[in-house]
Amino acid sequence: MNEEILINITPQETRVALIQQGAVQELQIERTRQRGIVGNIYLAKVARVLPGMQSAFIEIGLDRTAFMHVADILQNHSQTQIEKLLFEGQTLLVQVLKDPLGTKGARLTTQLSIAGRNLVYLPPNSNDPSTEKYIGISQRIEAPEERETIKNRLAGLMPADEKGGIIVRTSAQEATDNELQHDMHYLRTTWENILEAAKTKSAPSLLYQDLSLAERVLRDLAGEETTQIRVDSAENYEKLNTFASNYMPNVLGKLTLHRGERALFDLFDVDTEINKALGRRVDLKSGGYLMIDQTESMTTIDVNTGSYVGARNLDDTVFKTNLEAAQSIARQLRLRNLGGIIIIDFIDMLSKEHQESVLHELKRNLERDHARTSVNDFSSLGLVEMTRKRTRESLAHITCEPCPSCAGKGEVKTPQTICYEILREIVREHRQFNPREFRIVAAPDVIDLFLEEESQFLARLGDFVAKPIKLQAEASFRQEQYDIVLS
């Protein structure tokens, strides 16, 4: 299947769209100010060693010192104390495991790793002999014969003088020997550049920054099916050309600079697809629709027939809608980058054969997904449970924030409910204080209700408290926001 990759770059953000069969299948966004430092490698200096905590504070050139535990130096640290490994003023190579958070500094490790498309390279660690030459296999490659096959392939491709370790990623199962060699060339070159930089710089210094989104796209997304990679920034086009020349020569001929009068994303109406991907409802061509709700712990997807009426009977209508929904769900998971636990409520099907066909269609469409997925059979309640690996924040989490009115609930109290809350609150205030008057400051819809439908109850309350009750509409107030001023 032919595909194109569009890379839209501005000073504030980079956006990437993967196009297959003329439609947007995947979106990625990276904001310049929100780019983290996880994966960065620094020439660092030990600021302080804490034997009591078996930890150390490390200078890497940030506002706050970073933190490292003895377990971040040695995999098997039970017999070794940190004061025997580090001393104040010592320089060493470290990599960031966790970004700084709040008042906490970054978390570091000396167990370095550099990720390629199919392989992860573990440079030798002078403190840890376990990082010497070996080949590790991803736990997700479960079949023993597959693990042995890929291990033998790598052993034949690795240089005889290789001293570091290689971990085989899941994607390597489908990679050709040529692709694996390209990966090893990229990883080796990257490590050699890091070592050269360490010789010329003084601590603390940044030696290696994890790839930008545009570079990761060349490494992870561009493949044999990619026909063209369009970039709309001349400056970054040159940078990507240089990167591809050094590390990914197989994609170099696919890079093109977009010079058209129309904006790059307008060619495939990508911005419209982004807006659609932020909505709950996804309409299907047949007239059915999906309702997608993302929560903290999971994502739920509900399939509905809507206006679709099958050609023959209800079973036919349900089956056809579920088949189309399976295709759309696979695409929406990629577009929205939904990860974790996902529960799909297909329309109930009586036929076991229909269930199997829908499940097969879902799995078939998920095969194109770059993130790892696992799909279970229909449960006794007719639900399909699946998981999708979280590789980055979802589209909604990157581009949106909780609604200030409903705080993410999706609902707000009605003006009538707010009116009754205010009336109860005035009664409470009346029992505790003895003001001259009460002034209700609330949103215009709430005040209008007090002046119209609820005016009788407000008048009765005024008689009960024997104090004037005045109203003030505040246009800046949200519907649930109000204040009762005592004077």
N, C-alpha and C positions, 0 to 999 in steps of 0.2 A: 504493500500500500504506500503510494507516494505521499510525502508530507513536506510541509514547509515550516520554517521557524522564523517568526518575526520578533525582532529585538528593538524595542522602543526605549531610547535612553535620553534622559534629561538630567540636569544637575541634581535634582531632588530625588529621583527614583529611576529604577529600571523595571520595565515590564516586558514579559515574554509571553508569546502566544504560540502554541503548537497547532498547526492547521493540518487536518487530514480530510480528504475528500471535500475540500472547500469549506469545511466547518471548523470552528474553534473547538478543540478537544481538551486543551489544558492551558491554564493561566498561572503565571508566577509573577510575584511583585516583590521587589526589595527596595525599601526606603533607605536613602543615604544616611540619615541621622539615626536610624534604628538598626543599622548593621552592627552585629555583635563582634566579639573578638575570639569566640570559641574556635579552636583550631589554629590560632596564630602561634607562631614559634618565636621565642625571644632569647636573646643572649642576656641572661639575668644575673643579678648579684644578690647573694644571701645577706639580708639585713639583720636577721636575728634568729638564733636557734633556741627552741623551747624544749629542753629535754623532758620536762614534766608532762608536756602534752604530746611529745614525740612529733612535733611539728616545727615549721619554720616560716618566717615572714620573708618574702622575696620581693626585691625591687625589679619591676619590668618597665618602668617609665610612665606609669599611670599616677593619678593623684593619690591613690591609696596603695599600700603594699599588698601584694598577693599572698595567698596562703597555700602551704603544701604540707601534707602529712607523710610520714614515713612509708605508708602504703602506696603513695603516689610516686615513690622512688623505686621500691622493690615490690614485686608481686608476692614474694614469700618473705615477709619482714619479721617473722616471729622471733628470730634469733639475732636480729641486727638492730642497734639503736641509732637514731637519727644523728646524734652527736658524733658518731663514728663515720658518718657519710658526708656531713656538711659542716662548714665553719663560716663564721662571719667574714664577709668580704670575698668569699669564693664566687667565681663566675661559673655558670653552667647553662646548658640549653634546656629550656622548659617549653611546655605547650599548655595553652589555656583549656581547661576542662569545662569551667563554668564562668559565665560573665559576672562582673561585679553586680551585686544586688543590694540596694539600700546602703547600709553602712558597712557591708561586708565586701572585702576585696575579691578579686578573681581567684578561682581554685586552679592550681597548676599540677602538672605531672612532668617527670623526666622521661616517662615511657612514651616517646614520640611516635606518631603515626601520620602518614600522608596518604590520603585516599585518592585512588584513581577510579576509573569507571568500573572496572571489573576486579581490581586488586587493591589491597591496602598494604603499604610498605611500612615495616617496623625497623627503623635504623638500629644498629647495635648500640646497646646502652652499657657503658663501662661499669656502671654500678650493678647491672643485672645481667648475668650470663645467659639467662633464659631467652634473651632477645637475639642470640646468635642464630645462624642460618637454620631455618626450618620453614615448613609450609603448613599453615593452618587452614581449615575448611570451615566456612560458615555453618553454624548449627542448623540453619534452615535447609541446607542440602542434607536430607535425612537418609536417603537410600545408600547403603554401604558401597554398592558397586559404582554409583555415581561419584561418591567421595573419592574412591580409589582411582577412578578414571581421570578425574580432573587433577588429582594430586600428581599422578604420573605424567600428565601433560605438562604441568608447571615445572616439574623436576627436569624435564627434557628441555624446557625453554630457558630456565634460569642459568645465568653465567656461572661457570665453575668457581669463580672467585667471589661470588656473592656472600656477604657476611650478615646481612640483615634478614629479617623474617618476612614472609609474604602470607597474608590472609586472603583467601579466595572468597569474593563476594558472590551472592546468589546469581547475579547476572552473568557471571563467568561461564555458567553452564551452557549458555547459548552463544558465547563468543568464539570466534575463530582463532586459530593460532596467531594469525597476523594481528588481530585486535589485542590479544593478550601481550604480544611483543610490543605493540605501540604503548600499551599501558605501562609496561615495565620500563620502557625508554623514558616516558614522561616522569615516572616516579624517581628513577635513578638521576635524571637530569635535575629535577627539583631538589633532591637531597644534596647533590654536589654543589648547587648554587647556594644552598643554605650554609654548607661548610665553608665555602669561599667567603661568604659575607661575614661569618663569625670571625675569620682571620683579620678582617680589615676594620671591624667596628669595635667600639668599646661598650661595656655593659653600663646601664641597661639599653638595649637596642632591639627594635623589631627586625627580625631576619626573614620571616615568611608570614604573609597574610593569606588566610584562607581565600580561595578564589571568589571573585565577584559573581553575581548571578549570571551575567553574560558569559563568563568563562566556564562556570559550572554547566551551562547549557551546552557548550561545545563538548565538554568532557562527558556529560551524562545523557544528553538527549539526542544529539546528532548521531545518526547511524547510517547504515547502507540505504535505508528507505528515504532518507532526507535528500531532497533534490536541491533545495536552496535555503540559505540562511540570510535573511535580509536584515541589515542594520541601518538605522536612520541617522546615525551620528558619525560624521567623517572622522573625528578624532578617535572615537572608540572603535570605529571600523579598522583603523590602522593598528590600534592596540591589540584587537582580536586577531588581526592578520599575523602580528608578531608572535602572539601566544600560540596560534595554530602552527606557525612555522617551526617553533621550538618544541612543541609538545604534542600537537595533534595534526600532523601533516596530511592525514587522510581526509580531513574536513576543509582544508585550505581552499580547494577549488570550488567549494559550495558557498563561500562567503561573498555577498554582494552588497554594495552600498546603495541604499534606496535614495533616489534623487527626484522622484515624482512630485508633481504639484500637490497631489492628495497626501494627507497624513498616512503613514504606514498602516496604522491600525484601522483606518477607514476603508482600506482595500477589502477587508473581510468583516467589516462592521463589528470589530472586536469590542468597542466600548459599549455597544448595545448588549452584547453577550455578557459583559461584566455586570451591567445593571440587572439583567435577568437573573444572573447567578446569585444576586443578593436578595432575591425575593423568595417567599415561602412557596409560592405556587409555580409549577412548571407545566405548561399545557402540552399535551400530546397531539400529534397531527390528526388522530382519529376522533378527537373530541374529549377523550379522557384527560386526566391530569394527575400530577403528583403533589403532595404536600410534604415539604421537607422542614423539619424542626431540629435545630442543633442546640443541644443542652451541654452542661458541663461534663456529664458522664457518658453521654452517647448521642447518636443522631437517629431520629426516627423518620421513616419515609412511608407515607400512606398512599396507596394507589386507588384511584376512583374512576368509575366509568364516565362520569360527566354526561355529556350530550350524545355519547357514542351509542348507537343501536346496531347490533350485529345483523348480518344479512339473513341468518336462519333462526337462531334461538338465543336464549340467555347464556347458555354454556359457551357458545361461539363468541358472543360479545365479550364475556369475561376473559376467555382464553386469548383473544386477539389483543385486548387492552393490556393484559399482563405481559404478553410478548413484547409489545411496543414499550411498555414501562421498563422492562428489563434492560433494553437497549439504552433508554434515556437515563436510567439510574446509573449505569456504568459511566456514562459521559458526565453526569452531574457530580459524581464523586471526584472525578479528575478536575473539572472546572472549579469546583468550590474547595478542592483539596480537603475533603472531609476525612478524618482519621479516627482511629479507635474503634469502639463498638458501634455497629450500625444495625438497626432493626428495621426490616422491610415487611410491611403488611400488604401483601398482594391481595387482590380480591379473591375470596374463597372459591376454590375450584374442586369439584366433586371427583373429577377424573385424575387418577394417579398418573396417567400418561401425560396429561396436560401439565401437571406439577413438574414432572421430570423435564419436559420440553422447556418450560419457563426457566427452570434452574440451569439447564444447559445453555440457554441463550444468555443468561446473566453471566455465567462463568466465561463463555466464549468472548463476550464483549470486554470483560475484565482482563483478558489476556494482554490487551494493549496498554494496560496501566503500568507505569514505571514503578509505582509503589506496590509492595507485596500485599496480596489480599488472601483471605481464607474464607470460604463460604460453606456454611452447614446446610443440611437438608431442611425441608419444611418441618417445623415443630408440630406438636400435637394441637397447638392453637392456630396453626396455619401461618406462622411467622417464619421468616428467613433471617437467621442471625449470621452476621459476617463481621470480619475485622479488616481494617486497612491501616497499614503502617503510617504513623505520623512522621512526616519528613520535615514539615515546617508548619507555621501557623496557617489556619484556614483563610480563605479569601475574605470572609466576613470579619474575622478577628484583626486582619491587617487593615482593612478599609473602613470599618465601622466601629462604633462604640455603643454601649447601652443607652437607650432612649432616656433623656433626663426626666421625662414626664412619668414613665412607667418603670424606670430602673431595670429594664430588661424583661419585665414580666409579660409584656405584650398586651396589657390591659390597664386601664385607669378607672378609678371609682367614678360613678356618675355624678353629675352636679347635685342630684337629689340626695345621694348618699352623703356628700360633703355638707349639704345644708343641714341634715339631721345630726351630723357630727358636731357642727358648730353650735346648734341649739343645745346639745347635751353639755358641751364645753362651757357655755355661758352659765348653765345651771351650776356646774361645779365651781366656776369662778365666783358666782354670786354667794355661794355658801362659805367661801374662804375670805373674800374681800368685800369691801363696801364702797365701790367706786361711785362717782356721780353719774357716769354713763358708760355704755359699752359701744365700741366701734368695731364693726366687722369689716375687715379688709380681705377681699377674695377676688378670684378670677371673674371676669364679666359674666360668664354663663351662670355662675353660682349666684351672683348678685341679682341677675335678671330673674332667676327662679324665686328668690326671696321677695321680689317686687310683684311677682305674678302668682304662680300656683301655690307657693308656700307662704304667702303674705299673711294668711289667717293664723298659721301656727306661730309666725314671728310676732304678730300682734298679741296673741295669748301669752307668749313668753314675756313680752314687755310688761304686761299687766302683772304677771306672777312675780317678776323681780322688782317691779315698781321703779324701774330706771329706764331712761331713754336708750334705745338701741338704734344706732345710726349705721348706714351702709356706705361702703366706699369700694368702687370697682378699681382693680389694679390690673392694667393690661399686661404687665410683665409677669404676673403670677401664672403658674401652671394650674391646671384644673384642680389638683389635689392640694394645692398650697393655699393657706389662709392664715390670718393673724387676728387675734382679738385684743384690741387696745383698750386698756382701762384708764379712765381719766376722772 
